[in-house]
Amino acid sequence: MAKGKRAVLCLLIICFSTVFLLSFRSLIKSGKENSSQNYFKTTVYEESLSFFQETSFSETSAEQPEETETTFLLSETEKNNNEEIYSEIPVLSCPNEVNLYLNHCLSQGKAYADFVYSGEGSEIRINDLAQMTCSYYVQASALEKVENGIRVEFFKYPGEKIFDYYQKGRISELSKEETETFNAACELLQEEMGRAKSEIELEIAIHDRLCEKISYVECTEKIPDSKTIVRPLTAVGALLDGKANCQGYADAFYLLASLAGFNVGKQSTDDHIFNTISLGGKWYIVDVTFNDGSLSKYKGINSYYLFNAGLDKSGVYTLNENKMRFEISETSDEYYFYNLTSELIENSYQRCFENLDDAAVSVLLENSLMKRKAQHIMIKNKTLTTIDLSRALNKLIEESGEKLKYSVKVLRRDGDTYFYIEFR
């Protein structure tokens, strides 16, 4: 009888284990299926996520700058009978500390920042807060029961919001015009990601497509609230209307480059906004507005003066250290457009030279051997004119006996000379 009971008990244990394993496998299978489901609910690009994930290049931008912990001083003064609240709020004494703290909160994914401002004689305006955080809209209010306490709420530009929702699988929650902007970004990226052979080539393609697509417009319309989209100030106007000011250019580049896998940011001056990009562990400047051929001194030809540039090329701005969000590289190094080599970009059409004669020889060789009709060159530490380059080219052309027609455009900045040469 005892043996019979043991047998029944064993049989029950086996049955229970089998049911448990089958249920567990079913659960795992269901979880895998759910995790692999595409969360795009838009009408056009339902497979965009898998496309972006599967397209990969060399790890040019994989290295991220080291993140360091920022410590903010807490007040040791009277707590106004609210010690619990007050002890968690930092006391900031100058605009630079406010800037650091606001961006620390942003990096933590927070939608607001609470602090006490004790700075005397250094007033902070709403516009300053918006520039410090590069926010689309900023709202500041006083904290109850905290003397000089301030709550700053940040609202993202539409391009940033779209990418944020993309990452979180919330595309279906976007507005109609935001969804249309997302679709336009996906369409453009799918075209370029199929052609680009490296990350830098893709970055150049995004830059050039925006220059081609957008016409610069002045926009003095004020943003009334966080929910109203003033189109020329955003990626919405840039990608759907083809019209934007510097804010719209920067927002569109942020959206496209972020979707493509780059680590991108924004930086403000008192009257301008541009992008930053992390490559090889350093931050660089990308200013699509400045480079756009319709605005550049090349008169219709895109400039690349501020493409992956360091602070040595930032003389066109008045940068305020109290509003800096990124530690931008001091120098324009191997990622700078004119310094790119075949390791980073295949069939490069730009060069950097120390002297004019070497530049002239290279330009003619590129034209005759590589059939490169359009070329960008930079000559370091020399201020030259179109006549200087034309003389050097004409001398070589006469010696070769060839008959060539070409045009030259020039841009001079910071003691360097930039030429665009086009053969006809």
Buried (B, 14 or more C-beta within 10 A) or exposed (E): EEEEEEEEEEEEEEEEEEEEEEEEEEEEEEEEEEEEEEEBEBEEBEEBBEBBEEBEBEEBBBEEEEEEEEEEEEBEEEBEEBEEBBEEBBBBBBBBBBBBBBBBBBEEEEEBBBBBBBBEEEEBEEEBBBBBBBBBBBBBEEBEEBBBBBBBBBBBBBBBBBBEBBEEBEBEEBBEBBBBBBBBBBEBBBEBBEEBEBBBBBBBBBBBBBBEBBEBBEBEEEBEEBEEBBBBBBBBBBBBBEBBBBBBBBBBBBBBBBBBBBBBBBBBBEEBBBBBBBBBEBBBBBBBBBBBBBBBBBEEBBBBBBBBBBBBBBEBBEBBEBBBBBEBBEEBBEBBBBBBEEEBBEEBBBBBBEEBEBBBBBBBEBBEEEEBEEBBBBBEEBEBEBEBBBEBBEEBBEEEEEEBEBEBBBBBBEEBBBBBBBBE
